[in-house]
Amino acid sequence: MNQPSNHTSQVADDEIDLGKLFGILLDAKWLIILVTFFFAVLGVTVALLSTPIYQADALVQVEEKSSGVPGLSDISDMFATESSSDTETQIIKSRMVLGNTVDKLQLTTKVEPKYLPFIGKGIARLTGATAPIFQVERFEVPKELLGKPMLVSIAEQGSYQVIWDDSVVLEGTIGELAQDNGITLGVSAIDAPIGTEFLITKTARLVTIADLKDRLSVSEQGKKTGILRLVLEGEDPELIQSIVNSIASDYLIQNVERTSEEAEKSLQFLRGHLPQIQGQLDASEGKLNQFKIANDSVDLALEAESVLKTMVTIESQLNELTFKEADIAQRFKKSHPAYISLIEKRKTLQSEKLRLESMVAKMPATQQEVIRLSRDVEVNQAIYLQLVEKVQELNVMKASAIGNVRILDYAETLEEPVKPKKAIIVVIATMLGGFLAVAYALVREAFHKA
């Protein structure tokens, strides 16, 4: 009989608690409104004063490339694969590529006007004030000053002072290289009122490269497309666009140079063998002529002619495999499928060669000698002509090397900044203010009850 009464009492308690909660919030409405409004204004202020961050991107295509040395009909063509996007990403982010951009654009030197802490840069941007210019061509400092900002004050008639630790350590003028206290500074342009102050910092080259590497994003667009997207964010839209374009261009140049170097290595390898093959050809022709003279120009039978042609073909293929193995051995281990395929093909050719040699052994001695000498001449002649042809092909390839990389889209900077998200900042700040105000009112009431 008492259960309905207890249930009704519990519901009444819940209604009373909700009513009290509403009453507490109503009593603290002005506090909640003021705190929420304050946080909303704070969010708007932060959103307006935050430095906008822009984004520049470029597209680069890495085309499919055979794994063999240019100019050689390599057996590893059967195992040709696309350039790994991970490998190309690491090349783009290497010191070889990024270092050129850092040096070319002098990214180790950073110059910016001195603003009030936190809000100075934002106020200058909102008021539309023209940014002062202090253009540096060369800046060097001792190792102990690397990474430390130094103050530059503009004096009269294009002169300036460099201040460190409250002392003037260097004085100079536009167009002149100033040197003192281990500091070297060359300024090409100044457009700032007298008394304007700048902060100039020289960063270590490796530190600058590492920072650029962390900021640069390289990703493949789609799956196995070979198209890489280079993305960089920064405060200066023109600078980040120049940086991305420079990186893409340097990556393209190194790729072309690499292709040219591969062709040059192949040329050196082939040129090194040409004199040897030519000498062998001359010697084999001499021996064949001498034997024919001594034996009154012995002619070969039809069967011997057929065997000779087959043996010459096999010898040419074996010699070609020798050149291919020299190429593959530089890039693959013996367990690689390309290497295994080459070895198996060589075994097959050698077995066929042994079979033909056993056939020749059954022929008359004179016929055997003519076949042997003729084979040497024709094999050496075929190899020599092949090498000459490859040398000519590689010379053309080296002269017209274009690599397997091309720039699809040069960098462009988005007109609108990608950061900060002003609307999100304002909404979060407003919600945070309201939450804190409500929490404060409830905690205060709880302490009063206690």
VENGIBEL-V277215 format. One record per backbone hydrogen bond with DSSP energy under -0.5 kcal/mol. NH is the residue of the N-H (numbers start at 1). CO is the residue of the C=O. If there is no record, write none. Layout:
# VENGIBEL-V277215
nh={NH,NH}
co={CO,CO}
This chain:
# VENGIBEL-V277215
nh={6,7,8,9,10,11,12,13,14,15,16,17,18,19,20,21,22,23,24,25,26,27,28,29,32,33,34,35,36,37,38,39,40,41,42,43,44,45,46,47,48,49,50,53,54,54,56,57,58,59,60,61,62,63,63,65,72,74,77,78,79,80,88,89,90,91,92,93,94,98,99,100,101,102,103,104,105,106,107,108,109,110,110,112,114,115,119,120,121,123,124,125,126,127,128,129,133,135,136,137,138,140,145,146,147,148,149,150,151,152,153,154,155,159,160,161,162,163,163,164,167,169,169,170,172,174,175,176,178,178,180,183,184,185,186,187,188,189,191,195,196,198,199,200,200,201,203,203,208,209,210,211,212,213,214,215,216,217,219,221,222,224,228,228,229,230,230,231,231,232,234,237,240,241,242,243,244,245,246,247,248,249,250,251,252,253,254,255,256,257,258,259,260,261,262,263,264,265,266,267,268,269,270,271,272,273,273,274,275,277,278,279,280,281,282,283,284,285,286,287,288,289,290,291,292,293,294,295,296,297,305,306,307,308,309,310,311,312,313,314,315,316,317,318,319,320,321,322,323,324,325,326,327,328,329,330,330,331,332,336,340,341,342,343,344,345,346,347,348,349,350,351,352,353,354,355,356,357,358,359,360,361,362,362,363,368,369,370,371,372,373,374,375,376,377,378,379,380,381,382,383,384,385,386,387,388,389,390,391,392,393,394,395,396,397,398,399,400,401,406,408,408,409,412,414,418,419,422,425,426,427,428,429,430,431,432,433,434,435,436,437,438,439,440,441,442,443,444,445,446,447,448,449,450}
co={2,3,4,5,6,7,8,9,10,11,12,13,14,15,16,17,18,19,20,21,22,23,24,26,28,29,30,31,32,33,34,35,36,37,38,39,40,41,42,43,44,45,46,419,52,234,232,412,230,409,228,406,226,61,404,81,69,72,74,75,76,77,84,85,86,87,88,89,91,94,95,96,97,98,99,100,101,103,102,102,106,108,201,199,197,113,117,116,116,119,120,121,122,123,125,124,191,189,134,186,186,184,142,143,202,145,147,200,163,198,161,196,159,156,172,153,170,151,161,167,164,162,167,162,160,158,187,173,176,185,183,180,140,178,138,176,135,135,133,154,193,152,112,150,198,110,108,201,204,205,206,207,208,209,210,211,212,231,229,227,220,222,60,226,219,58,228,217,229,56,54,235,236,237,238,239,240,241,242,243,244,245,246,247,248,249,250,251,252,253,254,255,256,257,258,259,260,261,262,263,264,265,266,267,268,269,270,270,271,273,274,275,276,277,278,279,280,281,282,283,284,285,286,287,288,289,290,291,293,292,301,302,303,304,305,306,307,308,309,310,311,312,313,314,315,316,317,318,319,320,321,322,323,324,325,326,327,328,328,333,336,337,338,339,340,341,342,343,344,345,346,347,348,349,350,351,352,353,354,355,356,357,358,359,360,364,365,366,367,368,369,370,371,372,373,374,375,376,377,378,379,380,381,382,383,384,385,386,387,388,389,390,391,392,393,394,395,396,398,61,59,406,59,57,55,53,53,420,421,422,423,424,425,426,427,428,429,430,431,432,433,434,435,436,437,438,439,440,441,442,443,444,445,446}
